[in-house]
Each structure stands twice: as C-alpha cells, then as structure tokens.
Amino acid sequence: DVDLYGVDTLNGVQVWMAGAAPCVGAECDHGADSGGQTTKGYLAKYDSGGSTLSSSDKLDSNMLNGIDVVTDGGTPVGYAVGHHSYYVSTTTYANGRVYKTADASAASPAWTLQTSGTSKLLASVSFSSTTDGFVTGSDGRIIHTRDGGAKWYAESLGTNLGMMSVSAVGPRKAYVSGTNGSVLRALRPYYFTW
C-alpha cells in the first residue's frame, strides 16, 4: 500500500502525488546506507482529472512529503521533497532530498536528485516560477533557490520549530507555517528578512 503526503495540479487534468511505497528485498538495498529502510519515495502522475494512473516511480529516499509543479507558460517543471535516512551500526544518518523533473507532463517524467545541502527532513516545497522556490522542513529548516535548484541556499529563521508548509507567492515573498502555531513571512528586496 502507498501512503500519499503531497498533491499538486496545474490544470485539474494532470495530477501529481508524492508519498512512500513499500520496498521489498533488493529494491531496499542501497549498499552501506540501506539499514532499516522499508519504504521508498513514491511519485505518481494521474491523467483525466486523477482517474487514470499514467506513471509512477520509486526514488532513492524513504518518503517524499511535498510536490510542486509550476510553469512559466511552457513545459511544466516539477519539484518533490522528502528525506532519506539509514542506519549504520547504532547511528542514524539522514539527508534532505530534493528531486526535479524538467518535464512533469512527460509520459514518464525523469526525476533527478539535487544537492539540498541539508540533513533535515524536508516537508514542503513551493515555487513562484520555474526557477524561484522555497523548501521547508524540520528544526526550522528552510532552503531557497533562484536558479531552478542548481544551487540551494540555507536560511536562518531564528527557530528550531518544524516548518511544515510553505507558499511562495512571488519572487520576493513567501509564507511558512509550522509547529506551535508558527507563521512567518519573507519580504526580500535584496536579502532575506523573516
């Protein structure tokens, strides 16, 4: 069974979903970093308003929590976020994961892993254009990009509360919300101020 945590649509015809799907045997094996993994990140694309599954992928992460598909009038670009954790001996290691597809409308979109620069669980993603976006996560983590994810920059929110949702409403404005009723907004003419 698949657990779904994120959904997005541009036009109500194509619907993208992100979550976690069980992995079995060799599918769970990632060499030295496979200990304890029982799920893989799952992405699905539905056509006909969500009634017909057109493609699905299992990616090298434990789960994907959020997805955002955006267009600037051309081919829709997709971003999905989550985390990958694994165990070696008695130590748990984790990596925040960001995946991108340059063509979310393709019959089988090709998702590539980007370098997020964080070990924190990533929970939500929102882009105001195909190049300008934010990702939020655990321990007050927020990262942003201005170049479609070629480089991600860490932000300091001044809190370690989990920031579980983000909405980018323009290239200079975003809102985040999280645990304990926290809500922040960014207005950034030249630098980030939360």
Backbone bond lengths (Angstrom), bond angles and torsions (degrees), N, CA, C in turn:
res aa  C-N    CA-C-N  psi(-1)  N-CA   C-N-CA  omega(-1)  CA-C   N-CA-C  phi
1 D - - - 1.453 - - 1.519 110.45 -
2 V 1.295 115.84 145.13 1.456 122.94 -177.68 1.523 109.15 -103.74
3 D 1.343 116.58 135.85 1.464 122.02 172.53 1.521 107.45 -102.81
4 L 1.323 117.06 130.36 1.460 122.13 -178.82 1.522 110.00 -110.42
5 Y 1.348 115.90 133.79 1.461 121.20 -176.53 1.522 113.60 -121.03
6 G 1.330 117.61 -16.64 1.459 120.24 -177.97 1.515 111.21 -142.01
7 V 1.333 116.63 149.43 1.465 122.15 179.95 1.528 108.62 -147.30
8 D 1.331 115.66 146.55 1.456 120.17 175.07 1.526 108.97 -153.18
9 T 1.315 116.05 152.38 1.464 122.43 173.77 1.518 108.33 -147.26
10 L 1.313 115.96 148.54 1.459 120.40 174.95 1.513 111.75 -97.99
11 N 1.322 115.78 -34.81 1.455 119.55 -169.38 1.525 113.92 -133.75
12 G 1.321 117.54 4.62 1.459 120.81 -178.62 1.517 113.52 77.30
13 V 1.331 117.98 -4.80 1.462 121.70 178.48 1.520 110.27 -99.79
14 Q 1.346 116.90 -49.98 1.452 120.89 173.77 1.519 108.75 -98.31
15 V 1.344 115.65 132.47 1.456 122.29 -178.36 1.523 107.74 -127.95
16 W 1.330 116.86 130.01 1.453 122.31 178.47 1.519 109.42 -109.83
17 M 1.339 116.80 140.83 1.462 121.99 -179.41 1.522 109.90 -132.91
18 A 1.339 116.17 147.49 1.466 122.62 179.51 1.516 109.10 -128.68
19 G 1.334 116.40 146.79 1.452 120.31 179.28 1.513 112.42 -177.26
20 A 1.350 115.47 -141.52 1.464 122.23 -178.47 1.515 108.88 -139.70
21 A 1.329 115.12 138.96 1.467 122.03 178.48 1.520 108.57 -126.58
22 P 1.333 117.40 146.26 1.468 119.39 179.00 1.529 110.91 -62.66
23 C 1.330 115.78 144.32 1.463 120.00 171.32 1.523 107.69 -115.69
24 V 1.322 115.33 153.15 1.453 120.97 -174.39 1.521 109.30 -130.81
25 G 1.327 117.18 134.76 1.461 123.05 172.32 1.504 113.44 54.60
26 A 1.339 115.90 -127.14 1.462 122.21 -175.24 1.522 112.36 -60.70
27 E 1.327 117.28 -26.17 1.461 120.86 178.40 1.530 110.82 -61.22
28 C 1.344 117.35 -27.65 1.468 122.34 179.72 1.523 112.35 -86.98
29 D 1.335 117.82 -11.65 1.453 121.99 -173.02 1.522 111.38 -80.90
30 H 1.325 114.90 120.76 1.459 121.36 175.71 1.517 109.45 -128.08
31 G 1.327 116.69 37.32 1.459 121.37 178.91 1.508 111.73 66.84
32 A 1.321 116.45 -131.22 1.460 121.60 -174.20 1.517 113.29 -64.16
33 D 1.342 117.61 -22.87 1.464 119.16 -176.35 1.524 112.41 -108.33
34 S 1.326 117.04 38.28 1.463 118.81 -177.88 1.517 113.75 -107.02
35 G 1.315 118.40 -7.73 1.460 120.56 -174.14 1.508 113.42 -56.05
36 G 1.321 116.92 127.78 1.456 122.75 173.73 1.509 115.22 80.57
37 Q 1.325 119.34 -1.08 1.457 120.23 -177.55 1.521 110.48 -78.14
38 T 1.326 116.75 124.68 1.466 121.49 178.45 1.520 112.40 -123.81
39 T 1.332 117.12 -6.82 1.465 120.90 177.35 1.520 109.58 -133.60
40 K 1.322 115.27 161.30 1.456 122.61 174.52 1.524 107.80 -128.01
41 G 1.332 114.89 150.73 1.457 119.34 174.86 1.514 110.42 -59.66
42 Y 1.327 116.39 139.46 1.459 121.74 -173.18 1.520 109.47 -126.86
43 L 1.337 116.76 131.63 1.459 122.87 174.51 1.514 108.62 -126.46
44 A 1.315 116.18 135.50 1.464 120.83 178.66 1.514 109.34 -134.64
45 K 1.330 115.21 147.14 1.460 121.51 175.33 1.521 107.71 -123.60
46 Y 1.320 115.74 128.37 1.458 122.44 178.84 1.516 109.28 -113.35
47 D 1.308 116.32 142.62 1.457 122.08 174.24 1.523 109.30 -108.95
48 S 1.309 116.63 178.23 1.470 122.89 178.99 1.524 111.82 55.85
49 G 1.328 115.61 45.45 1.459 119.97 176.63 1.514 113.55 69.88
50 G 1.323 117.84 23.18 1.455 121.14 176.39 1.508 114.47 97.67
51 S 1.322 118.40 4.95 1.462 119.57 -176.43 1.527 113.95 -94.25
52 T 1.338 118.88 -15.75 1.458 121.59 -177.02 1.524 110.11 -125.34
53 L 1.338 117.02 117.03 1.456 121.06 176.54 1.522 108.80 -70.94
54 S 1.346 116.86 120.42 1.458 119.54 -178.40 1.522 112.66 -104.73
55 S 1.330 118.55 -26.24 1.461 120.61 176.16 1.519 109.32 -161.40
56 S 1.329 114.95 154.87 1.458 120.46 173.38 1.516 108.62 -151.46
57 D 1.322 116.10 150.02 1.461 123.25 -179.47 1.512 108.98 -138.84
58 K 1.331 116.01 145.98 1.456 122.30 167.59 1.520 106.59 -108.49
59 L 1.338 116.60 125.60 1.457 121.71 -175.38 1.519 110.32 -110.14
60 D 1.320 115.91 165.05 1.456 122.71 -177.22 1.528 111.26 -77.69
61 S 1.296 115.36 70.27 1.462 122.97 173.93 1.515 105.60 -154.96
62 N 1.345 117.43 162.54 1.460 119.72 177.95 1.514 111.80 -75.02
63 M 1.315 116.06 -38.06 1.463 119.87 179.53 1.515 109.51 -159.38
64 L 1.322 114.39 156.19 1.453 121.81 173.35 1.518 107.22 -117.84
65 N 1.318 116.54 126.33 1.459 122.06 -172.27 1.513 113.93 -99.50
66 G 1.318 117.56 -26.92 1.450 119.73 -175.07 1.511 111.96 -143.84
67 I 1.325 116.06 154.76 1.460 122.02 178.47 1.526 108.63 -145.77
68 D 1.324 115.84 143.06 1.456 121.12 175.89 1.523 107.90 -141.27
69 V 1.305 116.47 129.50 1.460 122.66 176.99 1.520 106.40 -118.20
70 V 1.342 115.95 128.93 1.455 120.65 -172.92 1.524 109.19 -139.63
71 T 1.323 115.76 151.86 1.459 120.33 176.53 1.524 109.12 -138.91
72 D 1.304 114.83 148.99 1.467 121.14 172.63 1.526 109.54 -104.94
73 G 1.346 115.91 28.55 1.453 121.64 -179.34 1.515 113.31 104.77
74 G 1.330 117.11 -9.92 1.462 121.27 179.82 1.523 110.66 -112.20
75 T 1.306 115.65 -138.63 1.467 122.75 -179.75 1.522 109.95 -67.25
76 P 1.346 118.57 130.77 1.459 120.01 178.85 1.528 111.96 -69.06
77 V 1.333 115.53 135.54 1.461 124.15 178.78 1.524 107.09 -106.90
78 G 1.336 116.75 138.33 1.461 120.66 -178.43 1.514 112.56 -118.54
79 Y 1.334 115.82 146.35 1.463 123.44 175.97 1.524 107.35 -132.17
80 A 1.333 116.92 136.56 1.465 122.39 176.61 1.520 108.01 -132.11
81 V 1.342 116.76 143.18 1.469 121.13 -177.21 1.517 111.02 -130.59
82 G 1.316 115.31 154.14 1.465 122.20 178.01 1.507 110.01 -178.27
83 H 1.334 115.63 -143.70 1.459 118.80 178.79 1.521 110.64 -153.32
84 H 1.316 114.25 162.92 1.458 122.97 176.20 1.519 106.53 -131.96
85 S 1.312 117.94 117.83 1.461 120.66 176.37 1.519 108.70 -122.29
86 Y 1.302 115.31 152.16 1.457 121.18 -179.18 1.523 108.87 -153.47
87 Y 1.297 115.56 165.68 1.455 122.38 -175.26 1.521 110.03 -121.21
88 V 1.315 115.69 136.49 1.455 122.27 170.44 1.518 105.85 -129.77
89 S 1.327 115.21 116.70 1.457 122.06 -174.97 1.527 108.54 59.82
90 T 1.318 119.35 -112.30 1.468 121.46 -179.50 1.521 112.20 -112.84
91 T 1.322 117.74 10.61 1.465 121.90 -176.55 1.525 110.32 -107.27
92 T 1.331 115.84 135.26 1.455 121.92 175.65 1.522 108.97 -98.42
93 Y 1.320 116.57 131.53 1.456 122.90 176.25 1.524 108.02 -115.73
94 A 1.320 116.29 148.93 1.466 119.75 -179.50 1.521 109.79 -143.19
95 N 1.309 114.98 154.16 1.459 122.42 175.58 1.518 108.94 -141.12
96 G 1.326 116.34 128.93 1.455 119.51 171.51 1.515 109.27 -69.70
97 R 1.323 117.16 136.16 1.464 120.75 -175.53 1.517 110.88 -117.07
98 V 1.335 115.40 133.66 1.461 122.98 171.60 1.526 106.54 -125.94
99 Y 1.330 116.00 126.86 1.463 122.18 176.33 1.523 109.00 -116.33
100 K 1.336 115.56 149.10 1.465 120.65 -179.99 1.521 109.21 -135.58
101 T 1.333 115.26 143.02 1.458 120.64 167.16 1.519 108.03 -123.89
102 A 1.328 115.71 134.68 1.467 120.95 -179.97 1.522 112.04 -78.84
103 D 1.359 116.77 -12.29 1.465 120.65 178.74 1.523 109.56 -144.28
104 A 1.329 115.75 87.12 1.467 120.50 -178.69 1.519 112.13 -68.72
105 S 1.335 118.17 -16.74 1.461 120.27 -178.87 1.526 112.97 -90.19
106 A 1.341 117.91 -2.58 1.469 121.54 -179.73 1.528 110.26 -61.92
107 A 1.328 116.24 155.87 1.467 120.79 178.73 1.521 111.06 -56.31
108 S 1.322 118.28 -41.66 1.466 123.95 174.92 1.519 107.70 -134.32
109 P 1.340 118.01 88.20 1.461 120.47 -176.55 1.530 111.65 -57.26
110 A 1.320 117.00 137.81 1.469 122.84 176.19 1.521 108.59 -91.27
111 W 1.319 117.43 114.62 1.462 123.09 -179.19 1.525 109.12 -98.85
112 T 1.332 117.08 127.97 1.460 121.40 178.97 1.526 109.84 -116.90
113 L 1.328 114.74 141.86 1.460 121.90 179.13 1.519 109.56 -75.96
114 Q 1.340 115.88 132.39 1.454 121.74 175.24 1.520 108.82 -103.99
115 T 1.318 117.45 163.63 1.461 122.00 177.27 1.522 108.26 -88.58
116 S 1.341 116.41 108.64 1.468 120.29 -175.97 1.523 112.48 -83.67
117 G 1.327 118.04 -25.48 1.456 120.67 -179.08 1.516 114.40 77.05
118 T 1.340 117.89 12.40 1.460 119.93 -179.70 1.517 110.72 -136.47
119 S 1.331 114.75 150.05 1.463 120.56 175.07 1.524 110.99 -98.94
120 K 1.316 117.61 0.65 1.460 121.89 -176.19 1.527 111.93 -80.99
121 L 1.324 115.66 151.57 1.467 121.41 172.10 1.517 108.09 -60.52
122 L 1.316 116.65 132.48 1.459 121.78 177.93 1.521 108.76 -105.81
123 A 1.333 116.64 131.74 1.459 121.42 -168.42 1.519 114.93 -112.47
124 S 1.320 118.27 -31.88 1.461 119.91 -171.46 1.521 109.41 -148.42
125 V 1.336 115.74 149.93 1.456 121.70 179.87 1.525 108.87 -139.19
126 S 1.341 116.49 140.10 1.460 120.68 177.03 1.520 109.15 -150.82
127 F 1.335 115.17 130.92 1.462 122.34 178.93 1.526 108.86 -118.03
128 S 1.343 115.87 139.03 1.463 120.42 175.15 1.521 110.73 -92.54
129 S 1.337 116.77 -14.80 1.459 123.39 174.29 1.524 106.16 -150.80
130 T 1.310 118.43 -178.91 1.463 119.48 179.72 1.524 112.67 -70.63
131 T 1.337 117.72 -11.77 1.464 120.67 -177.57 1.520 114.64 -117.07
132 D 1.317 120.07 -20.28 1.465 123.30 -171.42 1.520 110.09 -112.99
133 G 1.362 117.13 111.56 1.450 118.81 -176.80 1.511 114.36 -153.47
134 F 1.345 114.22 169.28 1.459 123.69 -178.83 1.520 109.84 -127.88
135 V 1.339 115.46 150.47 1.458 123.30 172.99 1.524 107.09 -132.80
136 T 1.333 117.13 136.43 1.459 121.47 177.74 1.515 110.12 -119.77
137 G 1.358 114.90 164.64 1.456 118.97 -179.85 1.512 113.43 -170.72
138 S 1.328 114.91 -157.21 1.464 121.62 -173.96 1.530 111.03 -71.37
139 D 1.336 115.34 160.13 1.468 123.18 176.37 1.525 113.50 55.57
140 G 1.329 117.00 37.92 1.462 121.03 177.69 1.514 113.94 69.62
141 R 1.309 116.80 19.55 1.475 120.71 -176.06 1.516 110.74 -75.18
142 I 1.342 115.83 130.20 1.455 121.72 169.29 1.529 107.03 -143.17
143 I 1.326 114.97 133.57 1.454 120.95 175.74 1.524 107.52 -126.39
144 H 1.319 116.47 154.23 1.462 119.90 179.43 1.521 109.61 -139.54
145 T 1.312 115.31 160.00 1.457 122.45 175.58 1.516 108.96 -136.86
146 R 1.313 115.43 150.68 1.461 121.86 174.86 1.520 111.19 -120.10
147 D 1.353 115.43 1.98 1.462 119.78 -174.92 1.531 112.54 -131.72
148 G 1.322 116.29 33.92 1.457 120.27 177.37 1.512 114.33 71.03
149 G 1.317 117.28 21.81 1.453 120.94 176.48 1.513 115.55 92.95
150 A 1.318 118.37 3.92 1.466 119.62 174.95 1.524 109.42 -60.32
151 K 1.329 116.82 -34.78 1.462 123.05 175.59 1.523 108.50 -139.99
152 W 1.343 115.62 134.06 1.460 122.06 176.49 1.523 108.23 -110.67
153 Y 1.333 116.94 137.87 1.448 123.28 -178.83 1.519 109.26 -114.57
154 A 1.334 116.32 133.42 1.465 121.34 178.72 1.517 109.90 -80.15
155 E 1.325 115.87 142.50 1.458 123.14 176.10 1.519 109.27 -110.95
156 S 1.305 116.58 154.57 1.454 121.32 172.61 1.521 108.50 -111.12
157 L 1.317 115.71 118.26 1.462 119.93 179.69 1.521 112.15 -95.27
158 G 1.324 117.50 -7.65 1.453 120.67 -179.38 1.518 112.97 75.37
159 T 1.326 117.12 20.96 1.461 121.50 178.92 1.517 108.83 -149.30
160 N 1.327 115.70 156.71 1.462 119.16 174.01 1.527 111.03 -109.99
161 L 1.328 116.39 16.12 1.459 120.50 176.81 1.526 109.55 -71.09
162 G 1.312 116.46 148.98 1.457 121.01 177.03 1.521 110.29 -68.39
163 M 1.308 116.69 124.89 1.460 122.79 175.87 1.522 106.97 -100.69
164 M 1.317 116.74 103.28 1.454 121.70 -166.12 1.521 114.42 -99.04
165 S 1.338 118.48 -7.87 1.454 119.89 -179.01 1.525 109.56 -149.51
166 V 1.339 115.83 145.46 1.459 121.07 178.42 1.519 108.51 -140.61
167 S 1.339 115.11 145.98 1.455 121.29 173.68 1.519 107.86 -135.94
168 A 1.333 116.25 113.27 1.460 121.85 176.28 1.523 107.40 -89.58
169 V 1.319 116.75 120.00 1.463 120.37 -175.71 1.528 112.16 -107.89
170 G 1.303 116.84 0.37 1.454 122.03 177.60 1.505 109.14 178.55
171 P 1.325 117.25 172.46 1.460 119.35 -177.59 1.526 113.17 -66.86
172 R 1.295 117.73 -14.38 1.462 121.17 -179.30 1.532 113.38 -123.24
173 K 1.356 117.66 13.92 1.454 118.31 -174.22 1.526 110.66 -147.68
174 A 1.353 115.64 132.22 1.465 121.27 176.40 1.522 108.96 -149.68
175 Y 1.311 115.46 154.08 1.461 122.86 175.30 1.523 108.11 -121.74
176 V 1.340 116.80 140.30 1.460 121.15 175.13 1.519 108.56 -129.04
177 S 1.328 115.23 149.90 1.461 120.21 175.64 1.514 108.73 -136.82
178 G 1.336 115.14 157.80 1.459 118.63 -177.47 1.499 113.56 -164.09
179 T 1.316 114.05 -156.64 1.457 120.90 -174.91 1.520 111.54 -66.53
180 N 1.318 115.58 160.41 1.469 123.76 -178.67 1.526 112.93 56.20
181 G 1.320 117.39 30.93 1.458 121.70 176.33 1.514 114.58 69.75
182 S 1.329 117.80 21.50 1.459 120.17 -177.15 1.527 111.41 -75.44
183 V 1.322 114.97 134.02 1.465 122.76 175.18 1.520 106.84 -137.88
184 L 1.334 116.31 129.22 1.456 121.87 179.05 1.518 108.85 -132.26
185 R 1.323 116.35 155.52 1.454 119.74 173.90 1.520 108.74 -134.01
186 A 1.304 115.47 150.84 1.463 121.48 179.50 1.511 108.83 -116.67
187 L 1.297 115.02 130.27 1.459 122.48 168.39 1.513 104.04 -120.77
188 R 1.312 118.38 120.08 1.457 119.43 -170.55 1.515 112.18 -131.33
189 P 1.313 117.95 86.54 1.460 118.61 178.41 1.531 111.11 -67.97
190 Y 1.342 118.44 -45.52 1.453 121.70 179.32 1.517 112.24 -132.16
191 Y 1.314 117.63 -21.28 1.453 123.12 -179.90 1.524 107.07 -148.12
192 F 1.311 116.39 170.57 1.464 120.01 -174.74 1.518 111.51 -88.68
193 T 1.310 116.83 125.82 1.447 123.34 173.91 1.520 107.18 -127.06
194 W 1.327 116.85 120.38 1.469 121.35 -178.86 1.501 109.33 -105.40
